[in-house]
Amino acid sequence: MNMIVTGTVPVPLPLDEMKPWNSARQMLVCTSVIDEAADVKTFTFVVEGGGWFRYMPGQFITVELRAKGGDLHRTYTVSSSPSRPYSISITVKAQPTSIGTRWMFENVRPGSRVRAYGPSGHFTLARNPAKKYLFISAGSGITPMMSMLRWLSDCDPGADIAFLNSSRRPEEIIFRDELEMYARRMPNLSLGFLPEARSAAAPWGGLMGRIDRHKFALLVPDFMSREIFCCGPEPFMKAVSTIVRAEGFDMGRYHQESFGATSIAEAVHKQAPDISLDGTAAGLMVSFLGSEEQIACMPGQTILETARAAGVRIPAACESGICGTCKVLKRAGDVDMRHNGGISAQEIAGGYVLACCSRPLSPVEIEA
């Protein structure tokens, strides 16, 4: 039964009487905020007015934050499991320079209403099922691994899983208690923790230091036979991919998640052709049907840039063709779209484009 928050009294509704969350129309309501570790919190939400969540373990959502100075959009991996569809959770870590996440820490409480978009992403075992898995992560990169592990715990508790996590100190291992509980209940789950340094706050007697070939082989001696999912800071993922590639691992069975927006944004920009849209300085007209605005798109501009010039609001997070937040329906016209996986072939066939990486080739009509 679902627990829909209406005031202070939750009302249970059967799943088959509800529709899945529609991120274009429905807000989320926070039901709990839990401290997981230093500067790490889990926020859990339900659908305002009722609904359930349809997503794949490992996917992410984009959260809209009404911070000072204007709206912010941040992508966060879902840490909960779709096997429990009545609520959705994101586990986020605030870095010293964080703006959006710090705003969430200070402002989102049980009862808070939050706009979110999604789900999106291709980093999921649902697309790459296997007989044996290796989930390897560092820091908050553990969140998609927890979503996949929680799903397997509910739906395939006998799955063969090696779960390896690196952290700075033992007390910073996110979800440590829950992981150890799963290890007691799932007979084929093995855990490997690798803190970089000791700490007086949490005694440690196991392996320590940064990941390398020797530690990797000790913690997961049969990694060559596993489907590998990796998530964490870029240097960590580079180290892991270098280790397994050097051992001759089939990299078609290696999957990693990254929101490296800056580098990929630069790649998208370099890929974009030097299009002289209609041979004039005026550009091509883009019509935004929802707001009845019309403006010329200058040569080389994206639909997102044009929308901003017209004062039309299109939510966007990565602006690199990765997250899918800026997905809009194109009613007419042609565009050159160079994306990085943030939109599916089915969505493209249905007329959708990513505004951040689509440049008009003709007059275009967009629902926005």
Secondary structure, DSSP 8 states (H G I E B T S, - for coil): -EEEEETTEEEEE-GGGS-B--TTT--EEEEEEEEEETTEEEEEEEETTS-B----TT-EEEEEEEETTEEEEEEEEB-S-TTSTT-EEEEEE--TT-SHHHHHHHH--TT-EEEEEEEE-S-STTSS--SEEEEEEEGGGHHHHHHHHHHHHHH-TT-EEEEEEEESSGGG-TTHHHHHHHHHH-TTEEEEEEESS--TTS---S--SS--HHHHHHH-TTGGGSEEEEES-HHHHHHHHHHHHHTT--GGGEEEE---HHHHHHHHHHHS----SSSSTT-EEEEETTTTEEEEE-TT--HHHHHHHHT-----SSSSSSS-TTEEEEEE--EEE--SSSS-HHHHHTTEEEGGGEEESS-EEEE-
